[in-house]
Amino acid sequence: MKSPARSPAQLGAIIHRERRVRGLTQAQLGTKTGLRQATVSKLEKGEPATRLSTLFDILATLNLELTVSSRSKTPKQDIGDLF
């Protein structure tokens, strides 16, 4: 799966989708990563001030990784339509 994210909200939507695909609640993901359910919720909503270590803990728990690449020429609103 390759999903572009150009904003915290888009990254949060990807994490939300992947959590649901794995059949986990926010509370279960929080327990697996040592985080509160509220922290998982904030990350999925794209709220600011998420620590990078928190993001990487959640990505690892979901067996995901972050890849940085040059932006495509696709307009931002088209990428948002993917979610």
N, C-alpha and C positions, 0 to 999 in steps of 0.2 A: 504494500500500500504506500502510495506517495501522495501526500496532501500538503499543498502549499499553505503557509500561514504568514500573513503580513501584518498581523496585529495580535495583541493579547487575546482579544475576543475570538479570533479565528483559531488560535492555538488552543484556547479553552474548549472550543467546540470539538476539535479533533480529540482531545483528551476525554471529553464527555462521551463521544461516540465510541471510542475504543474501550472505555470502562464498561459501557452498556453491552458491547459485543461480547465482552468477557463475562457478562452476567454478574458484575459486581455493583453493589450500592456504593454511594459515597462513603458511608460509614465503614464498609468492608475494605475499601481501598485505603481509607485513613488508617485503619488498624494494621493493614499489611505494611504501610510505610511509616507508622509511628506518628501520624498526623491526626488532627481533629477533623471531623466531618466538615466543619465550617471552613477549614482551610482548603479542603478539596473543592468545596462549593465555590469559594472565591476564585480559585484558579480556573475552574470551568467557566465562570462568568467573565473571565478576562479582567478581573479587578487588578489594579496596580499594586505594586509593592510585594510581589511574590519573590521570595528568595530563589536564586538559581539552584541552590542545593535542594530546595523543595521540589522544583520543577524536575530536576534530574532524578530524584528519588521516585517520583510518580512515574516518570517515563520508564525507569528501570523495572518497576513493579509491573507495569503493563507490557513489558518486553518491547519497548519502543526506543528509538534513538533519534537524536536531533541531527539533521544534516543542514549545513549552511551552503547555499549556492547563489549564483547571480540571479537577479530577478528576471522573470520571463517578461515578455511584452504584453501579456494578458492584462487588461485593465482591472483595477482593484475590485470593481463591482462584480465582474464575472467570477472572480475567485470566491467572493462572498456567496454567490449563488450555489456554490458546491455544498454549502452547509445548510 
